[in-house]
Amino acid sequence: MREWEDFFIVKTKCMKNLLLLLFFPFLLHAQSNPINEKTKNMELRKGYFNYYWDATQGKIYLVIDKWNSQFLYVNSLPAGLGSNDIGLDRGQIGDSRIVYFSRVGKKVLLTQPNLDYRAVTNDPREQKAVNESFAQSVLFNFTVEAEDGNTVLVDATSFFLRDAHNAADKIRKMKQGTYTLSEGRSAIYITNTKNFPNNSEFEASLTFVGGSDAGRFVQAVAPSTEAITLRMHHSFVALPDNKYKPRVYDIRSGYFGITYFDYGSDISEPIQKMFISRHRLNKMTPNAAISEAVKPIIYYLDNGISVIPVRDKPQTFNGREYPVKSAYPWAKWQKELISKGELLHLMTDKYDTNGFGIVGGAVSGNFEIIDIDVKNWDGIDTRLFQDIRSIFPHLFDRLRIHQSPSKGYHILYRILDHTAEGNRKLAFKEGAKEAAIETRGEGGYVVA
């Protein structure tokens, strides 16, 4: 019996040693994974493209494992300059591009193929000929920091801290100043940097410095013309399936068009292809000529503010002249919010206008607007903004300031501690009959 016990013990030890020998390479690989080692003190955020947040250094490390696989890259401006004249508005969408990652040694390239010229054909020779005939664009190059098999880790911070929206160039072209991006004053805006299964979202706070030649538009909205801080957003989005059915463009349709050249076209067909830009909607009843959508797109009146239609051209009615920007009958909408359906009916079917105004007072949640009319006092806007910024700096940063169609300004806010009063005239230029600054509260509106 003792011999069998010794034999069993020896055999067991041999098996343990054999298993350890067999699995040692896998254990060694797991322990020495270069990506795990590089990111051991970082926060992993999983999603479409996994990434690591290095809170200590303020850096984003992107995990790339999708090679030569196309996706959508969109940049936008979630926090703008505040000047409609310059055109860097909050929520502005920048460029939308199809891109893909490829690798050459330690370099990872982000490439935008040239989809303006295509060969929509099954012949790989035609596709190759077109791809090689027209330039592509390498938008950025990354350096591999660590890798594990087919997966690499890159420091993507500098990609997100660049002027992808060409903000400095837009300011310069409007002759509003010469600015350059300051990396030292720019950082990842981690609050709005998120990850989802089909899209990865990144945001950065970018500061542009210079401004010794800042123009009037910049002076009116920037707290300090020597530094302008904006936020830029970057979206990596998975492409949808191929079930979308394009519709050929017709000049009578009233749609914007999408155009490209198809060098795989039959000789009897035009080489230039045109399709309409439209939402991707599916009929609830596929065989019906007109049907409700399975998932309709709904646009809401924002923040519970009453909106009314106003004239976008002069009109004469019952012998009376009505100027541009004058309101259609709106007494009802001083007391109740208009629905989106009613607003659409009034603007399209009844009045045929593109103009609209926003109503002050209780109906809009105790809403009030300061209306600044620069045509009645040139330069009053700059003086007012400077005074508010100087006396109430924290308040100024929270104000919503929009430029009006007449190139004046509207300061929009809600009152919390008392009821919005009626319209009040606050400032006149000496000798002028028309107010340069007035409020629009209960019973008032401004044209947006």
Phi, psi and omega in degrees: 000320180298323180296318178297321178297315180297320179298317181296318181295316179297314180299318180298317179296319178298317179296318179298316179296320180295316179296318179298319179294320181292319186266356182302316179301323180290320178295318179298319180296318181295323183284333186249023176302115185300324180292316178299320181294317182293327189251017188298336180252017182249165179265121178276129175240111185273148179174211182302305166247113176300145174213160178247138176255117177265094185294331181293316182261352182068040184239154174250123174252119185265134175265123182243120177225006178251103184257134178056027178250119187285144174212172183264131176242121182233135171247149183211178186234087182290335177230113189260191183276328180099006179241113178296330182295321179283324174093020175255074188268151176301134179084004183290131176276134177268228181275146173242126185221149168273129183222171174204157177264140171221162185232138172226105183060234179274358180265138171243123184254136172258112189244138174255112177291159182268095182271003174286339180230119187223170169228094181278085187204164176268000182274110182296335179291319177294317179299317180296318181298316181290317180300325182272350182272337184235142186292146167259177180231118171274111187279331183196154172236137179246158177249133180293123178267326179200157180211154177216101184065238182269003183252133179235160177242129179233149173277107185262008186302313183295333176295318181279340179263039177241163182276070183293337183271357182056043183294315181299322180292322179294320178296317180295317181295332176275006180056043181248011175134160178252118183229149174231153181286132177257109179296324182296332181257012180244151183201160173295133176263088191292338180303320182254019175260112189222170180222140181222165183302325184246004178201144176244130187241130181229145181219148181221147173262116185246134180245130178252130185244159183133235171080014176296337178248029183303136180274179185298321182294319178292317180301328184286337188239339183271134178297328174217123185290347180282346180211126178242122181249122179239170173240136179239140184243144179233129181240126169255117190233133177294141178289147179286179177289178185261028182271355178293134181254109180290154179240129183297139182288140173228131185301338181275355188282335182082009179265158166284156186245156171248129187233139169207166180255126182252104181279003173262007182294150173296149184300338181274354182251154177293145181284333179273123180255140180226129178230156180277152172271119181210162178290152178270099182237143177246138181289141174290325175243094190304325186273354180282148178295318176231132184213152170297152179277148176299314179230089185291155175263125185241130175254130184256150169287121192284134168062024174066035180258132181289131181239138180230150175284141175231163184287135174258008176202153179296147180219154174241128181220124182053040177079003182251138180272132176241120183282169172303143178080357177284147185277148166284170181311125189221014181304321181299323186276002169278348184243337181218151180287138177281144176276161181295325179293318179293319179297317179296319179298314182294318185285329184258308187277317188271312188252341181052064181222152174256357182274144175212157179234162177247137190261137177269177174097194187296324184300332180258024177079042180062047186269141177220148181231134169266119184260116182253114184254098187288340180289341177267353177192094183296130178089355181294331180297315180297316180297316181296313181297321178295320180294316179298316181296323182286318186273321182233067185300321181289326178292318184300321181294339183263352184284144171264115182241119179245147174276138182275164178301335180269014177074013169272202182221151173240128172258119187250136180198163173249144180263130184260331190254359174200169183283140176296128181280179176286185183292136180228137177270125188253329185208138175235144167287143183305125179089353183273150178265335182260139181291143175269331178225129176209162179261155172234106180239234179299123180082012181233164176209162172232154178275127183268000000 
